[in-house]
Amino acid sequence: MNEKKRHRRTKEELDEIIWNALKKQVVERGFNNITLVGLAKEAGVEPPVIYKRFEDLDELLEKYARKYDFWLNDILKFKKEYTANENIKKLLTDLINELYDNDVMQRLLLWGLNDTHRITRRLAMSREMDSADLITYFNSQFPHFEGIGAIMITGIYYLILQRRIATFCYIDYNTPQGKQNLIDSIGMMVDKLFPGNTVPNDDRIMEIAKKLLENGVDKNIIKDSTGLSVETIAAVETRRAT
């Protein structure tokens, strides 16, 4: 009787097995409790299979964390037809929706709060660098956005991370109603603190483009944020230089 040939798993299949095993361990145990030996056992593979793909555990964890970090993947998904006010609400609403369902990102935030690991520091610095143009743009329209925005974002973090423990100010954020309350409350805060629901006039848009150029913001970001053409932005830059 001929024995059936053992199926040789492809690189893609092995990668999927490793990522799935890592996600299970991260959600259950947190990033700081992962070991390569434990991961290999969870994935049902020999440790050398993982060693061949990653230099060490740090490389594995950092690549995985970047796949799930909201700020390193979705931050610049702006709608150019929106005002700054509308884009702030969209950004924060997207953050709420993503973080509620993203157990890995929640574990990542907790890791950064509890452990000054070199990976958490690198990720934090990457978020800062990737959001620099974003902050410059919003600051050009709303003074002190960076401080107010930071408070709003950390508030979102806290309410979502602690929602399974207890209510907060008598609101159960672990329910669909609580989640919608958070989205509505953030929207009200944005309208109060960063008013402006009408599209700025052409002169205002040109002034915004000028300020962004002065702050070194990339021209493609200015184009996507203001709706101005590349030629118009170049003309603004020429006038600014003369």
Summary of the structure (lengths in Angstrom):
residues: 242
radius of gyration: 22.6
end to end distance: 86.9
largest distance: 86.9
contacts: 652
relative contact order: 0.09
helix: 71%
strand: 1%
